[in-house]
Amino acid sequence: MTRYPRQGKGRRWTVKELEAISPEWKGDKLADGDGLVGTVRGGSGDHVSVHFSYAFKWEGKVTWFYCGTWPVSTLEAIRAERDRARALVKEGIKPTDAKRAAKIEAQAKIVATIAEAARKEAENLPVRAMFDAWMQDGVKRADGNAELRRSFEKDVLPLIGDKAVSSIEEADIRGVLRAIISRGTYRMASRIHADMVQLFAWAEDRKPWRALMVEGNPTKLVELSKLLPHGCNPDVERDRVLSADELRELRTKLADMESNYAAAPAGTKYSVDRPLKRETQLALWICLGTLCRIGELLMSRWEHLNLLAGEWTIPRENTKTGVELKVYLSPFALRHFKELHALTGDTPFCFPARAAAGEEPAQHVCVKSVSKQIGDRQTQFKKRAGPLTHRKHDNSLVLSDGRAGEWTPHDLRRTGATMMQQLGVSLDVIDRCQNHVLAGGRVRRAYLHHDYATEKRDAWNRLGERIETLLDSPNVVPFAIRRA
């Protein structure tokens, strides 16, 4: 049924009249004039709604255009929508097509806005985000990238990590390297430079990073040699070997530190330098007696050791070469491992990290910890502005008055290998004791599987005996290197 306002067909419906409509009118048509027709719809309770549409002829057929629903929309808004539709029809434009086109245009503007925002966001992606992507998908090193992340977090990201990749210039790369060189750590500068070159080369071939390097790869424009002091070659391998006198001096210094601290009266120990941690001292002698890498030792667990058999297995995940190594402990090395076990044997780790009281250590100490402790006690070789927080700052472990330069825990590995060479141990056996990557083709390595267990056990035992002799007999003179 089509219904009209009470006072005639020429009038328009009022709000009060619509409010008076009863639910029984559901489905009835309400003529509002000029082609606007409402359809009564049901609502909740006694309330109804009216769905208004504009009727017009298009290509000889009656077509409807939705103008709104009362009371969600006001009558004024509904009639204004009808008027706009009438105007479009007069211009030869189908209102429904115009509405659809307006929606498409609005959606296109939204899409364009989102795309522009994404473009600007991509343009502003920082170096830190590129580094994280590289760490996840672009580089895989034996230590799980731990050292790579540590070095970038210390020396690179604090300076350029928050800068947009698109804004990085060669001056930024130079700034990073100059900050490292200013500390006198030239080899570290060389490593960081090589790593930054690798990072930017990886990014240069991949989206979205390559689009951000509009001015090219900035690392290609930086020559490290021009930033280093004249004549400095940071890639020269260290060749420091401790002499017999220096080994004896080291033992004496370590013992004096402990005795001086123990002899200090109660209440005055804060005025006396604390000795090097006993675990650290043991680590130094174990490195010398086994030729192990200090990091491999600090990551070890007691489950890797068989103190009864005198064997230490270094799992492949802990080695630099990815090859498992079985170390046959000499009496010298075994004695130091047993002393270490008395200190830390109640934990899973040979060198446990500090844990809260009553809790079991969840990790081993940092693999850099021993090197830092040794370096902090040779500050005359460091270019530091002053003492580091909670770190030692003295020269208590400088050997030979510094004439031979700084020494590191890794130099003990080289010293032990040199002593083996002096004892006439073959170079092949020394390489295997150090777990070096062996020379030779793949076929040779595939077919020759002798484990050299007897030869290695003998080499480690002879090394241990030699160390004991040198430490206990000041008059022993090291003999010349014998060719194997």
FENUR-V66632 format. One record per helix or strand of 2 or more residues. SS is the DSSP state (@ for helix, = for strand). FROM is the first residue (numbers start at 1). LEN is the number of residues. If there is no record, write none. Layout:
# FENUR-V66632
ss	from	len
SS	FROM	LEN
SS	FROM	LEN
This chain:
# FENUR-V66632
ss	from	len
=	2	2
@	15	5
@	23	3
=	29	5
=	36	7
=	48	11
=	61	10
@	75	16
@	95	29
@	127	11
@	146	10
@	157	4
@	165	3
@	170	12
@	186	19
@	209	4
@	218	4
@	224	3
@	244	20
@	269	3
@	278	13
@	294	5
@	302	3
=	305	2
=	311	4
@	316	3
=	325	4
@	331	14
@	369	8
@	379	3
@	400	3
@	409	14
@	427	7
@	442	6
@	453	20
